[in-house]
Amino acid sequence: MRIVVVTLFPEFVEHAVSFGVLGRAIERGVLTVETVNPRQFATDVHKTVDDRPYGGGPGMVLKAEPLRLAMAEAAAKVPLARRVYLAADGAPLTQRQVAGFAGMAELVLVAGRYEGVDERFVEECIDECVSVGDVVLSGGELPALTVIDAVARLLPGTLGDAESAVQESFIDGLLDWPHYTRPEVWAGKAVPPVLVGGNHAAIARWRRKQALGRTWQRRPDLLARRDLNEEERKLLAEYQAEQDATRREQGRNVDQVVKK
């Protein structure tokens, strides 16, 4: 897959993709990441790419023309690419969307800066706007890297174990289950017995229950969109009952300490 990032800070992106999973994907030829800097298309002596917003207000806005020319250069590299603008006011990024990007051969990611970019550029040159969360960042480089990392994990040949990209949060609409590794007891806390018992069916059931419970606790919006089957409803009810029992036990322990 070939990705081009339009950014005022190409070194930021180029340095970040040289590590870990992304670095290996690039070394293996699974992924290519290139950059285009809009500043090289500025025509004044100061290489100005921003200006004050019409209507007043704080901050600066990226000018449309340097961005358009940068996009034209990106399009020359990846003519069939989908053009994505990383913006705080974009639609929330989802794993389903990431999977769609991973199925493409080419992608252009535009990293905004300052107060944003001239809306006319968005209307003329962008296919979709994407946000990585309800937060405001200094620029779109970190969101662009988030997209690149998420996409790269789904490309065949990136991960040492392809199953790692399947058994993760959001793949089937649920969060991931808790994970444990050696030692079996750490800081007085033991690994759940089911995980060391060797019963694969029991392990699968436990993991499913934990995924349902964790989603219920942390992302009830995801669970609300899911049509639970009978087995999943039973597992979730078990999880909730176990949580209630744990809270009651903790309450009794606190009462005993207070009485002492």
SULGIMO-V284284 format. One record per residue. N is the residue number from 0. RES is the residue in one letter. NEAR is the number of other C-alpha atoms within 12 Angstrom. D_FIRST is the distance of its C-alpha to the first C-alpha in Angstrom with 1 decimal. Layout:
n=N res=RES near=NEAR d_first=D_FIRST
n=N res=RES near=NEAR d_first=D_FIRST
This chain:
n=0 res=M near=32 d_first=0.0
n=1 res=R near=34 d_first=3.8
n=2 res=I near=42 d_first=6.6
n=3 res=V near=44 d_first=10.2
n=4 res=V near=49 d_first=13.2
n=5 res=V near=48 d_first=16.5
n=6 res=T near=40 d_first=19.1
n=7 res=L near=32 d_first=22.6
n=8 res=F near=27 d_first=21.8
n=9 res=P near=28 d_first=18.9
n=10 res=E near=19 d_first=20.4
n=11 res=F near=23 d_first=20.3
n=12 res=V near=37 d_first=16.5
n=13 res=E near=28 d_first=16.0
n=14 res=H near=18 d_first=18.6
n=15 res=A near=23 d_first=17.5
n=16 res=V near=33 d_first=14.0
n=17 res=S near=22 d_first=15.9
n=18 res=F near=16 d_first=17.5
n=19 res=G near=18 d_first=17.4
n=20 res=V near=27 d_first=14.5
n=21 res=L near=34 d_first=12.0
n=22 res=G near=26 d_first=13.8
n=23 res=R near=23 d_first=13.6
n=24 res=A near=30 d_first=9.9
n=25 res=I near=30 d_first=9.7
n=26 res=E near=18 d_first=12.7
n=27 res=R near=19 d_first=11.5
n=28 res=G near=18 d_first=8.6
n=29 res=V near=26 d_first=6.3
n=30 res=L near=34 d_first=4.8
n=31 res=T near=30 d_first=6.2
n=32 res=V near=40 d_first=8.6
n=33 res=E near=33 d_first=11.3
n=34 res=T near=38 d_first=14.4
n=35 res=V near=36 d_first=17.0
n=36 res=N near=32 d_first=20.5
n=37 res=P near=36 d_first=22.8
n=38 res=R near=30 d_first=25.8
n=39 res=Q near=27 d_first=25.4
n=40 res=F near=26 d_first=26.3
n=41 res=A near=23 d_first=29.4
n=42 res=T near=15 d_first=32.5
n=43 res=D near=12 d_first=35.2
n=44 res=V near=10 d_first=36.4
n=45 res=H near=11 d_first=35.2
n=46 res=K near=17 d_first=31.6
n=47 res=T near=23 d_first=32.2
n=48 res=V near=34 d_first=29.4
n=49 res=D near=28 d_first=31.3
n=50 res=D near=24 d_first=34.7
n=51 res=R near=20 d_first=37.1
n=52 res=P near=19 d_first=36.6
n=53 res=Y near=13 d_first=38.8
n=54 res=G near=9 d_first=41.3
n=55 res=G near=11 d_first=41.6
n=56 res=G near=11 d_first=40.3
n=57 res=P near=13 d_first=38.8
n=58 res=G near=18 d_first=35.7
n=59 res=M near=22 d_first=33.7
n=60 res=V near=29 d_first=31.2
n=61 res=L near=34 d_first=28.3
n=62 res=K near=34 d_first=29.3
n=63 res=A near=30 d_first=27.6
n=64 res=E near=28 d_first=27.7
n=65 res=P near=32 d_first=25.9
n=66 res=L near=43 d_first=23.1
n=67 res=R near=34 d_first=23.1
n=68 res=L near=26 d_first=23.0
n=69 res=A near=34 d_first=20.1
n=70 res=M near=41 d_first=18.2
n=71 res=A near=27 d_first=19.2
n=72 res=E near=24 d_first=17.8
n=73 res=A near=34 d_first=14.4
n=74 res=A near=29 d_first=14.7
n=75 res=A near=16 d_first=15.6
n=76 res=K near=25 d_first=12.3
n=77 res=V near=28 d_first=10.2
n=78 res=P near=19 d_first=13.1
n=79 res=L near=19 d_first=11.8
n=80 res=A near=30 d_first=10.3
n=81 res=R near=30 d_first=12.3
n=82 res=R near=36 d_first=14.4
n=83 res=V near=38 d_first=15.4
n=84 res=Y near=45 d_first=18.4
n=85 res=L near=43 d_first=19.1
n=86 res=A near=38 d_first=22.9
n=87 res=A near=29 d_first=25.7
n=88 res=D near=24 d_first=26.9
n=89 res=G near=26 d_first=23.6
n=90 res=A near=18 d_first=23.3
n=91 res=P near=22 d_first=22.8
n=92 res=L near=31 d_first=19.3
n=93 res=T near=25 d_first=19.4
n=94 res=Q near=28 d_first=17.7
n=95 res=R near=19 d_first=17.7
n=96 res=Q near=25 d_first=15.9
n=97 res=V near=30 d_first=13.2
n=98 res=A near=24 d_first=12.8
n=99 res=G near=21 d_first=12.6
n=100 res=F near=33 d_first=9.7
n=101 res=A near=30 d_first=7.9
n=102 res=G near=21 d_first=8.8
n=103 res=M near=24 d_first=7.3
n=104 res=A near=24 d_first=4.8
n=105 res=E near=31 d_first=5.9
n=106 res=L near=42 d_first=8.1
n=107 res=V near=45 d_first=11.2
n=108 res=L near=47 d_first=13.3
n=109 res=V near=51 d_first=16.9
n=110 res=A near=47 d_first=19.0
n=111 res=G near=46 d_first=22.7
n=112 res=R near=34 d_first=25.7
n=113 res=Y near=26 d_first=29.5
n=114 res=E near=27 d_first=30.8
n=115 res=G near=36 d_first=27.8
n=116 res=V near=40 d_first=26.8
n=117 res=D near=30 d_first=29.0
n=118 res=E near=25 d_first=28.6
n=119 res=R near=17 d_first=28.8
n=120 res=F near=27 d_first=25.4
n=121 res=V near=30 d_first=24.0
n=122 res=E near=17 d_first=25.8
n=123 res=E near=19 d_first=24.8
n=124 res=C near=30 d_first=21.1
n=125 res=I near=33 d_first=19.6
n=126 res=D near=21 d_first=18.5
n=127 res=E near=27 d_first=19.1
n=128 res=C near=32 d_first=20.5
n=129 res=V near=32 d_first=19.5
n=130 res=S near=33 d_first=21.7
n=131 res=V near=32 d_first=21.2
n=132 res=G near=20 d_first=24.9
n=133 res=D near=15 d_first=28.4
n=134 res=V near=16 d_first=28.6
n=135 res=V near=21 d_first=28.7
n=136 res=L near=23 d_first=26.9
n=137 res=S near=19 d_first=27.4
n=138 res=G near=32 d_first=24.1
n=139 res=G near=41 d_first=20.6
n=140 res=E near=36 d_first=18.9
n=141 res=L near=34 d_first=19.5
n=142 res=P near=37 d_first=18.4
n=143 res=A near=44 d_first=15.1
n=144 res=L near=35 d_first=14.7
n=145 res=T near=28 d_first=15.8
n=146 res=V near=42 d_first=13.1
n=147 res=I near=43 d_first=10.4
n=148 res=D near=36 d_first=12.3
n=149 res=A near=31 d_first=13.0
n=150 res=V near=39 d_first=9.5
n=151 res=A near=42 d_first=8.5
n=152 res=R near=38 d_first=11.7
n=153 res=L near=38 d_first=10.9
n=154 res=L near=38 d_first=8.0
n=155 res=P near=23 d_first=10.3
n=156 res=G near=24 d_first=11.4
n=157 res=T near=30 d_first=11.1
n=158 res=L near=26 d_first=14.7
n=159 res=G near=17 d_first=17.7
n=160 res=D near=15 d_first=19.1
n=161 res=A near=16 d_first=16.9
n=162 res=E near=16 d_first=19.9
n=163 res=S near=18 d_first=19.5
n=164 res=A near=27 d_first=16.8
n=165 res=V near=19 d_first=19.4
n=166 res=Q near=24 d_first=22.6
n=167 res=E near=24 d_first=21.9
n=168 res=S near=26 d_first=23.3
n=169 res=F near=28 d_first=22.7
n=170 res=I near=22 d_first=21.2
n=171 res=D near=24 d_first=24.4
n=172 res=G near=27 d_first=25.8
n=173 res=L near=34 d_first=27.6
n=174 res=L near=29 d_first=27.3
n=175 res=D near=28 d_first=27.0
n=176 res=W near=24 d_first=30.3
n=177 res=P near=23 d_first=31.8
n=178 res=H near=16 d_first=30.9
n=179 res=Y near=18 d_first=33.4
n=180 res=T near=13 d_first=33.6
n=181 res=R near=12 d_first=36.4
n=182 res=P near=12 d_first=39.2
n=183 res=E near=15 d_first=40.6
n=184 res=V near=14 d_first=42.9
n=185 res=W near=12 d_first=41.9
n=186 res=A near=8 d_first=44.1
n=187 res=G near=8 d_first=46.3
n=188 res=K near=12 d_first=43.6
n=189 res=A near=16 d_first=42.9
n=190 res=V near=19 d_first=39.8
n=191 res=P near=20 d_first=40.5
n=192 res=P near=16 d_first=42.6
n=193 res=V near=18 d_first=40.6
n=194 res=L near=23 d_first=37.6
n=195 res=V near=18 d_first=39.8
n=196 res=G near=13 d_first=41.9
n=197 res=G near=11 d_first=39.7
n=198 res=N near=13 d_first=39.9
n=199 res=H near=13 d_first=36.4
n=200 res=A near=13 d_first=37.5
n=201 res=A near=17 d_first=39.1
n=202 res=I near=21 d_first=36.1
n=203 res=A near=18 d_first=33.9
n=204 res=R near=23 d_first=36.5
n=205 res=W near=28 d_first=36.9
n=206 res=R near=30 d_first=33.2
n=207 res=R near=31 d_first=33.1
n=208 res=K near=31 d_first=36.2
n=209 res=Q near=32 d_first=34.8
n=210 res=A near=35 d_first=31.6
n=211 res=L near=40 d_first=33.8
n=212 res=G near=33 d_first=36.2
n=213 res=R near=28 d_first=33.7
n=214 res=T near=30 d_first=32.1
n=215 res=W near=31 d_first=35.7
n=216 res=Q near=20 d_first=36.6
n=217 res=R near=16 d_first=33.5
n=218 res=R near=21 d_first=31.8
n=219 res=P near=18 d_first=34.5
n=220 res=D near=14 d_first=32.5
n=221 res=L near=25 d_first=30.0
n=222 res=L near=26 d_first=32.9
n=223 res=A near=15 d_first=34.6
n=224 res=R near=14 d_first=31.9
n=225 res=R near=19 d_first=31.9
n=226 res=D near=14 d_first=34.5
n=227 res=L near=20 d_first=35.8
n=228 res=N near=12 d_first=37.3
n=229 res=E near=10 d_first=40.7
n=230 res=E near=15 d_first=39.4
n=231 res=E near=25 d_first=37.1
n=232 res=R near=20 d_first=40.1
n=233 res=K near=18 d_first=42.3
n=234 res=L near=26 d_first=39.9
n=235 res=L near=29 d_first=39.5
n=236 res=A near=20 d_first=43.3
n=237 res=E near=21 d_first=43.7
n=238 res=Y near=27 d_first=41.4
n=239 res=Q near=22 d_first=43.3
n=240 res=A near=16 d_first=46.6
n=241 res=E near=17 d_first=45.5
n=242 res=Q near=19 d_first=44.6
n=243 res=D near=14 d_first=47.9
n=244 res=A near=14 d_first=49.7
n=245 res=T near=14 d_first=48.0
n=246 res=R near=14 d_first=49.0
n=247 res=R near=14 d_first=52.5
n=248 res=E near=14 d_first=52.8
n=249 res=Q near=14 d_first=51.5
n=250 res=G near=14 d_first=54.0
n=251 res=R near=14 d_first=56.8
n=252 res=N near=14 d_first=55.9
n=253 res=V near=13 d_first=56.0
n=254 res=D near=12 d_first=59.4
n=255 res=Q near=11 d_first=60.8
n=256 res=V near=10 d_first=59.8
n=257 res=V near=9 d_first=61.4
n=258 res=K near=8 d_first=64.6
n=259 res=K near=7 d_first=64.8
